[in-house]
Amino acid sequence: KSVANRIIDFISGTTYALGGDIKKISNNVILCAPHNVNVSYSEEEHRLGDDMSFLNRETAMRDDIQIGIIGGGAMAEALTAGMVHAGTLPPSQISVSEHKAMRCDELVRKYGIRAQVGAESFLPRIDLLILAIKPAAAAAAMRETAPHLKRGALVLSIVAGLPIHAIEAAYPHQPVIRAMPN
């Protein structure tokens, strides 16, 4: 599978593992939303139906995808816990950058992931960068991380209020996804 397809599998699998809802919007758009959240959109909504077999743990990305998370707060921990506990990814494939060393130690202890102050050492090898930081820290985080990402690594932002055009401007050589978790 291509990296893009494996990342789609990962996002779908994580949504499924966290009890979220997956809806097919069109042939090219799938909406992954938290459980019990209604999202409106202009195109007609179509359910995927009962065939959700592509979301099981056996077909989720597992082999060599590397995930980097900027921020170690509640949202980053929820994503990490979901991935690790559901078996979506082994902890060795998840790296977190958090500015508080004690929080890094806590995440390592709880989930067995890699967590550190600073991201420069893991950014060049990751396939998916998740921005899970406060809005006030977003500009600096994007400026500091963008030069270190390999070309084509997917950037997924869960930063509240950060418009997609700002993310695309910061990461001109990366595919970008903006998600709004609940």
C-alpha positions in Angstrom: 0.0 0.0 0.0 1.1 3.6 -0.6 1.9 5.8 2.4 -1.2 7.9 1.6 -3.5 4.8 1.7 -1.8 3.5 4.9 -2.4 6.9 6.5 -6.1 6.9 5.5 -6.2 3.4 7.1 -4.6 4.7 10.2 -7.0 7.7 10.5 -10.0 5.5 9.9 -8.7 2.8 12.3 -8.1 5.4 15.0 -11.6 6.9 14.5 -13.0 3.4 14.8 -10.9 2.5 17.8 -12.0 5.7 19.6 -15.7 5.0 18.9 -16.0 7.6 16.2 -18.3 7.8 13.2 -17.1 7.3 9.6 -19.2 8.6 6.8 -18.7 8.5 3.0 -19.4 12.0 1.7 -18.4 11.4 -2.0 -16.2 9.1 -3.9 -13.1 10.9 -2.7 -14.1 12.2 0.7 -14.6 10.2 3.9 -15.5 12.1 7.1 -14.2 10.8 10.4 -15.9 12.4 13.4 -16.0 11.8 17.1 -18.9 9.7 18.5 -22.2 11.6 18.7 -21.0 14.6 16.8 -23.1 15.8 13.9 -21.3 17.6 11.2 -23.1 19.4 8.4 -21.8 19.7 4.8 -23.2 20.7 1.5 -22.9 17.4 -0.4 -25.4 14.6 0.2 -24.4 12.3 2.9 -24.0 8.6 2.2 -23.3 6.0 4.9 -20.6 3.4 4.2 -23.1 0.7 5.1 -22.4 -2.4 7.2 -19.2 -3.3 5.4 -16.7 -1.8 7.7 -14.2 -4.7 7.4 -11.4 -2.3 6.2 -11.4 -0.8 9.7 -10.4 -3.9 11.7 -7.1 -4.2 13.5 -5.7 -6.7 11.1 -5.8 -4.3 8.2 -4.8 -1.1 10.1 -1.3 0.2 9.3 1.2 -1.6 11.5 4.4 -2.2 9.8 6.6 0.8 9.5 4.6 4.0 9.6 6.1 6.6 12.0 3.9 9.1 13.8 5.2 12.3 15.3 3.0 14.4 17.7 3.8 18.0 18.6 2.2 18.6 22.0 1.7 16.2 24.9 -1.5 17.5 26.3 -4.9 15.9 26.7 -5.7 15.6 23.0 -2.3 14.1 22.2 -2.7 11.7 25.0 -6.1 10.6 23.9 -4.8 9.9 20.4 -1.8 8.1 21.8 -3.9 6.0 24.2 -6.3 5.1 21.4 -3.6 4.0 19.0 -1.6 2.0 21.7 -4.6 0.4 23.4 -6.4 -0.5 20.2 -3.2 -2.0 18.7 -3.4 0.4 15.8 0.4 1.0 16.1 3.1 -0.3 18.4 4.4 2.3 20.8 7.8 2.3 19.2 6.3 4.0 16.1 4.9 7.0 18.0 7.1 9.9 19.0 5.8 12.9 21.0 7.5 16.3 21.5 6.3 18.1 24.6 8.0 21.2 26.2 7.7 19.7 29.8 10.2 17.0 30.5 8.1 15.6 33.4 5.2 15.2 31.0 7.4 13.4 28.5 8.4 11.0 31.3 4.8 10.4 32.2 3.8 9.6 28.6 6.7 7.2 28.2 5.8 5.4 31.4 2.1 5.1 30.6 2.3 4.2 26.9 5.8 3.1 26.2 6.1 5.6 23.4 9.1 7.9 22.6 8.6 11.3 24.2 11.1 14.2 24.5 11.6 17.9 24.6 12.1 19.0 21.0 11.2 17.2 17.8 14.2 17.7 15.6 15.5 14.1 16.0 12.3 12.4 14.9 10.8 14.8 12.4 13.0 13.7 9.4 11.8 10.1 9.7 8.0 10.5 10.3 5.3 9.8 7.8 2.5 11.6 9.8 2.9 14.8 11.9 0.0 15.5 14.2 -0.1 19.1 15.5 -1.8 18.9 18.9 -0.9 22.2 20.5 -2.6 25.3 21.8 -3.5 27.8 19.1 -1.1 30.4 20.6 1.9 28.0 20.0 0.9 26.9 16.5 2.8 29.5 14.4 6.1 28.8 16.3 5.6 25.1 16.1 4.9 25.1 12.4 7.9 27.4 11.7 10.2 25.1 13.8 9.0 21.8 12.4 8.4 22.5 8.7 12.1 22.6 7.7 12.8 19.2 9.2 9.9 17.1 7.7 10.6 14.8 4.8 8.8 15.8 1.6 5.4 14.2 1.4 4.9 13.6 5.1 1.2 14.1 6.0 0.4 17.0 8.4 -2.7 16.5 10.5 -3.7 19.5 12.6 -6.1 19.3 15.5 -5.3 22.8 16.6 -8.5 24.8 17.3 -9.2 27.8 15.1 -6.1 27.3 12.9 -7.3 27.7 9.3 -6.2 25.1 6.8 -4.7 27.9 4.5 -2.2 28.8 7.4 -1.2 25.1 7.7 -0.8 24.7 3.9 1.4 27.9 3.8 3.6 26.6 6.6 4.0 23.1 5.0 4.0 23.8 1.2 5.5 20.4 0.4 3.2 18.3 2.6 -0.4 17.1 2.2 -2.4 18.7 5.0 -5.5 17.6 6.9 -7.4 19.7 9.4 -9.5 17.8 11.9 -11.8 19.2 14.6 -12.0 16.8 17.5 -14.6 17.1 20.1 
